[in-house]
Amino acid sequence: MNPLARALNDTLANTVVARVFSDLGRRMYFPKGIVAQAAEAKSKATKFNATVGMAYADGAPMTLPLIRELTGNLPTAETVAYAPTPGVPALRDAWKEQMLAKNPDLADVPTTRPMVVPGLTAGITMTADLFTGSGDTLLLPDLFWGNYRLIFEERRQCTMREFTFFDAAGAFDRTAFADGARAAASNGKLTVILNFPNNPAGFTPGSGDVTFIRDTLVQLADSVPVTIITDDAYFGLFYDDNAYTQSLFTLMADAHPNILAVKVDGATKEDYVWGFRVGFVTVAFQGMTAEHSAAIEQKLTGAIRSMVSNSSVLSQSILLRAFAHPQYEQQKQAAFELLEGRFRTLQDILAAKEREGRAPQLQPLPCNSGYFMSFRCNGLSAEALRVKLLESGVGTISVKDQFLRIAFAGVDREVLPELFEDVFTAAESFG
Ligand SMILES: Cc1ncc(COP(=O)(O)O)c(C=O)c1O
């Protein structure tokens, strides 16, 4: 094993991180080589700096004139230069500041400094690389973002154990969660991924439920190391007062020395920049010291360096400028209100359909947040319904042949009634 990896492992010895590391996580490190030498050159190479793998002219990264024009004449250091492997420092700090504003209960809790990754997908994959592997069991609800399967089951060869998300009354199924967690922990290690607001249901549990989740995991952590990954892709899009409006990470970050909390979030959905590919990974556990935090950052930096080297500097620069812009908050609020308006219309439509007794096979699942709503299709193939809708030009997603997912965030408010009329009519045509 590389001596740098060994030194990081020594720093993290006797912590939950060491207990949940995959083989790859244990081997990972960030080489001092080029980066350390380039940093040294930055301060000492006053005559010529020939360290960096970028072409320079007149002291700035070169670019083609047309690229400069197309990037609004921003300085080339913000558009075409390499970003540091863990991200542009000012953006990492701005995101941390936002994280604290969005999650006031994190105020006094030590966390790592958010690291920039190219989208949440990369953040989840790197987390999975470092902390999961063959023989591990991942607990997740039976309604989940399909990419988890590729990441955890195929790449990392974990066993996925699903728990029933909703009970018969349409509430978060606490019993199913607790039973699932106990069963998944039986091989000596527990990994959980939870995504609120949820894709595909558009559901965020309330504070009683998230407290239950925390208490369940805290109890299990007395006997097994627990990793809880919170996928906060749709964070902030909460439309009713019943949703817990801080990240579950807030409750888990300082919950137990044997619980590793990993927050994966990003600008992708929150800031309406899907193709920018800017996500963040933040880690915490109870008792984490500054040395632990630095060692975890080195491990993550190695993961980024070996997978993508670094994330787009152009995207990071634009976001950083947007966050500091006087109109940022106001414009973000306006975008939220647009989606909230669609959610209210959706509620009205569903209430009217229920009053009218339309398509009783379609049971709307609880929805209070995010981009999506889903129907449970009782006695009806969701895939057959999807194909039928497609024939009439309406695109939806079927999940497990049981659920039909509709992205209400992607459809203008004025035409939502027509979209849902099409869905109900198509369901009724199955008799
Ligand atoms: C729950 C969830 N997590 C993560 C992602 C991916 O985010 P990104 O595009 O930043 O990789 C998505 C995208 O659909 C998602 O629904």
Ligand as a Chemical Component Dictionary entry (heavy atoms), coordinates in Angstrom:
data_LIG
# 
_chem_comp.id                   LIG 
_chem_comp.type                 NON-POLYMER 
_chem_comp.pdbx_formal_charge   0 
_chem_comp.three_letter_code    LIG 
# 
loop_
_chem_comp_atom.comp_id 
_chem_comp_atom.atom_id 
_chem_comp_atom.alt_atom_id 
_chem_comp_atom.type_symbol 
_chem_comp_atom.charge 
_chem_comp_atom.model_Cartn_x 
_chem_comp_atom.model_Cartn_y 
_chem_comp_atom.model_Cartn_z 
_chem_comp_atom.pdbx_ordinal 
LIG C1 C1 C 0 -32.461 11.425 -6.827  1  
LIG C2 C2 C 0 -31.455 11.903 -7.799  2  
LIG N1 N1 N 0 -30.160 11.940 -7.445  3  
LIG C3 C3 C 0 -29.210 12.351 -8.293  4  
LIG C4 C4 C 0 -29.533 12.745 -9.581  5  
LIG C5 C5 C 0 -28.426 13.120 -10.529 6  
LIG O1 O1 O 0 -27.943 14.386 -10.386 7  
LIG P1 P1 P 0 -26.778 14.911 -11.334 8  
LIG O2 O2 O 0 -27.387 15.223 -12.655 9  
LIG O3 O3 O 0 -26.233 16.107 -10.634 10 
LIG O4 O4 O 0 -25.757 13.828 -11.465 11 
LIG C6 C6 C 0 -30.856 12.720 -10.004 12 
LIG C7 C7 C 0 -31.196 13.112 -11.385 13 
LIG O5 O5 O 0 -32.214 12.815 -11.933 14 
LIG C8 C8 C 0 -31.843 12.294 -9.098  15 
LIG O6 O6 O 0 -33.136 12.225 -9.445  16 
# 
loop_
_chem_comp_bond.comp_id 
_chem_comp_bond.atom_id_1 
_chem_comp_bond.atom_id_2 
_chem_comp_bond.value_order 
_chem_comp_bond.pdbx_ordinal 
LIG C1 C2 SING 1  
LIG C2 N1 SING 2  
LIG C2 C8 DOUB 3  
LIG N1 C3 DOUB 4  
LIG C3 C4 SING 5  
LIG C4 C5 SING 6  
LIG C4 C6 DOUB 7  
LIG C5 O1 SING 8  
LIG O1 P1 SING 9  
LIG P1 O2 DOUB 10 
LIG P1 O3 SING 11 
LIG P1 O4 SING 12 
LIG C6 C7 SING 13 
LIG C6 C8 SING 14 
LIG C7 O5 DOUB 15 
LIG C8 O6 SING 16 
# 
